Amino acid sequence: MRPRFAIGTLLAVAALATPRPAAAEQEKEVRWSDDWHRVRLLEVADIIALTVASIEIDTLVLPNHAKWSKPILFDEAARGVFKSNDAHIQELAGTWSDRLYQGMVIAPYLIDNYIVALGVHENADVALQMTLINLQSLGLSGVMSLGAEHAVGRSRPYVQDCTNGTGPDKVGFNRCGTEGDFQSFYSGHAAATFTMAGLTCAHHQHLPLWGGGLPDAFACFGMVGLAATTGILRLVVDRHWASDVILGSAVGVLNGYFVPMFLHYGFGPKRVPTVIKTSFGYVAPIPQVMPGGAGLGVAGVF
């Protein structure tokens, strides 16, 4: 059994009358609805606290021995499927997983918040709300993942192939005896990228930032695909067990999608604009946590 990052399908069927032209035009307007909670002063304080906590946790001494070294469930089988035995491929996987991680954390702020919301739509209010929501969710994921890495001390998969305790492993790319040997639990790359993917889905589901329809759906599906790719690359480079990536992905979906939905957008039918418009109704991307991992479903309203 291998970790799954496939796109699942969740279909919700309900009766919906065809919207009038005026309503359709309103759905394309980028504005913060009165039905949504704005970021409160207490949440701003929370953002600051999460940022400071992340910095403080990151300065703590990392575990210097394994408190947990054994694979669980399908970890060993997944390692046999995804791990590369070529040092060059592992190097490429490590490089691109880092680049995707860095790019996915920065890009939504630059593209959606600054260029699109503030520049194209000239709505500073929406740009500010999105920025604060992003900072809150990403800060929460950061504290959780850094806390786990420092507290749990799980050996990375390559450590079991270290014959002398130091130097390269059997493949030759990962080096043993470094302070990062026991940071496997859980994948911070997966947590951060799925957090940003979830945030992108939540924002584009409610705000037609790219004009509504397929472009906004593409933003969500694209980010989820890149997050899944990042998680798989962490398995290829042998830095995480599959269970680490799956848990990190689930934490990311929780903080990136469900937290802003719970605190701000809500789960009801109030002003949920069209994401994909068809002749039969509407379809919207919905991130999910599945038994085998995290993925993306589709909710339809017809």
WOHUUR-V813805 format. One record per residue. RES is the residue in three letters. SS is DSSP state (a for helix, b for strand, c for the rest). Layout:
# WOHUUR-V813805
res=RES ss=SS
res=RES ss=SS
This chain:
# WOHUUR-V813805
res=MET ss=c
res=ARG ss=c
res=PRO ss=c
res=ARG ss=c
res=PHE ss=c
res=ALA ss=c
res=ILE ss=c
res=GLY ss=c
res=THR ss=c
res=LEU ss=c
res=LEU ss=c
res=ALA ss=c
res=VAL ss=c
res=ALA ss=c
res=ALA ss=c
res=LEU ss=c
res=ALA ss=c
res=THR ss=c
res=PRO ss=c
res=ARG ss=c
res=PRO ss=a
res=ALA ss=a
res=ALA ss=a
res=ALA ss=a
res=GLU ss=a
res=GLN ss=a
res=GLU ss=a
res=LYS ss=c
res=GLU ss=c
res=VAL ss=c
res=ARG ss=c
res=TRP ss=c
res=SER ss=c
res=ASP ss=c
res=ASP ss=c
res=TRP ss=c
res=HIS ss=c
res=ARG ss=c
res=VAL ss=c
res=ARG ss=c
res=LEU ss=a
res=LEU ss=a
res=GLU ss=a
res=VAL ss=a
res=ALA ss=a
res=ASP ss=a
res=ILE ss=a
res=ILE ss=a
res=ALA ss=a
res=LEU ss=a
res=THR ss=a
res=VAL ss=a
res=ALA ss=a
res=SER ss=a
res=ILE ss=a
res=GLU ss=a
res=ILE ss=a
res=ASP ss=a
res=THR ss=a
res=LEU ss=c
res=VAL ss=c
res=LEU ss=c
res=PRO ss=c
res=ASN ss=c
res=HIS ss=c
res=ALA ss=c
res=LYS ss=c
res=TRP ss=b
res=SER ss=c
res=LYS ss=c
res=PRO ss=c
res=ILE ss=c
res=LEU ss=c
res=PHE ss=c
res=ASP ss=a
res=GLU ss=a
res=ALA ss=a
res=ALA ss=a
res=ARG ss=a
res=GLY ss=a
res=VAL ss=a
res=PHE ss=a
res=LYS ss=c
res=SER ss=c
res=ASN ss=c
res=ASP ss=c
res=ALA ss=a
res=HIS ss=a
res=ILE ss=a
res=GLN ss=a
res=GLU ss=a
res=LEU ss=a
res=ALA ss=a
res=GLY ss=a
res=THR ss=a
res=TRP ss=a
res=SER ss=a
res=ASP ss=a
res=ARG ss=a
res=LEU ss=a
res=TYR ss=a
res=GLN ss=a
res=GLY ss=a
res=MET ss=a
res=VAL ss=a
res=ILE ss=a
res=ALA ss=a
res=PRO ss=a
res=TYR ss=a
res=LEU ss=a
res=ILE ss=a
res=ASP ss=a
res=ASN ss=a
res=TYR ss=a
res=ILE ss=a
res=VAL ss=a
res=ALA ss=a
res=LEU ss=a
res=GLY ss=a
res=VAL ss=a
res=HIS ss=c
res=GLU ss=c
res=ASN ss=c
res=ALA ss=a
res=ASP ss=a
res=VAL ss=a
res=ALA ss=a
res=LEU ss=a
res=GLN ss=a
res=MET ss=a
res=THR ss=a
res=LEU ss=a
res=ILE ss=a
res=ASN ss=a
res=LEU ss=a
res=GLN ss=a
res=SER ss=a
res=LEU ss=a
res=GLY ss=a
res=LEU ss=a
res=SER ss=a
res=GLY ss=a
res=VAL ss=a
res=MET ss=a
res=SER ss=a
res=LEU ss=a
res=GLY ss=a
res=ALA ss=a
res=GLU ss=a
res=HIS ss=a
res=ALA ss=a
res=VAL ss=a
res=GLY ss=c
res=ARG ss=b
res=SER ss=c
res=ARG ss=c
res=PRO ss=a
res=TYR ss=a
res=VAL ss=a
res=GLN ss=a
res=ASP ss=a
res=CYS ss=c
res=THR ss=c
res=ASN ss=c
res=GLY ss=c
res=THR ss=c
res=GLY ss=b
res=PRO ss=b
res=ASP ss=c
res=LYS ss=c
res=VAL ss=c
res=GLY ss=c
res=PHE ss=c
res=ASN ss=c
res=ARG ss=b
res=CYS ss=b
res=GLY ss=c
res=THR ss=c
res=GLU ss=c
res=GLY ss=c
res=ASP ss=c
res=PHE ss=c
res=GLN ss=c
res=SER ss=c
res=PHE ss=c
res=TYR ss=c
res=SER ss=c
res=GLY ss=a
res=HIS ss=a
res=ALA ss=a
res=ALA ss=a
res=ALA ss=a
res=THR ss=a
res=PHE ss=a
res=THR ss=a
res=MET ss=a
res=ALA ss=a
res=GLY ss=a
res=LEU ss=a
res=THR ss=a
res=CYS ss=a
res=ALA ss=a
res=HIS ss=a
res=HIS ss=a
res=GLN ss=a
res=HIS ss=a
res=LEU ss=c
res=PRO ss=c
res=LEU ss=c
res=TRP ss=c
res=GLY ss=c
res=GLY ss=c
res=GLY ss=c
res=LEU ss=a
res=PRO ss=a
res=ASP ss=a
res=ALA ss=a
res=PHE ss=a
res=ALA ss=a
res=CYS ss=a
res=PHE ss=a
res=GLY ss=a
res=MET ss=a
res=VAL ss=a
res=GLY ss=a
res=LEU ss=a
res=ALA ss=a
res=ALA ss=a
res=THR ss=a
res=THR ss=a
res=GLY ss=a
res=ILE ss=a
res=LEU ss=a
res=ARG ss=a
res=LEU ss=a
res=VAL ss=a
res=VAL ss=c
res=ASP ss=c
res=ARG ss=c
res=HIS ss=c
res=TRP ss=c
res=ALA ss=a
res=SER ss=a
res=ASP ss=a
res=VAL ss=a
res=ILE ss=a
res=LEU ss=a
res=GLY ss=a
res=SER ss=a
res=ALA ss=a
res=VAL ss=a
res=GLY ss=a
res=VAL ss=a
res=LEU ss=a
res=ASN ss=a
res=GLY ss=a
res=TYR ss=a
res=PHE ss=a
res=VAL ss=a
res=PRO ss=a
res=MET ss=a
res=PHE ss=a
res=LEU ss=a
res=HIS ss=a
res=TYR ss=a
res=GLY ss=c
res=PHE ss=c
res=GLY ss=c
res=PRO ss=c
res=LYS ss=c
res=ARG ss=c
res=VAL ss=c
res=PRO ss=c
res=THR ss=c
res=VAL ss=c
res=ILE ss=b
res=LYS ss=b
res=THR ss=c
res=SER ss=c
res=PHE ss=c
res=GLY ss=c
res=TYR ss=b
res=VAL ss=b
res=ALA ss=b
res=PRO ss=b
res=ILE ss=b
res=PRO ss=b
res=GLN ss=b
res=VAL ss=b
res=MET ss=b
res=PRO ss=c
res=GLY ss=c
res=GLY ss=b
res=ALA ss=b
res=GLY ss=b
res=LEU ss=b
res=GLY ss=b
res=VAL ss=b
res=ALA ss=b
res=GLY ss=b
res=VAL ss=b
res=PHE ss=c
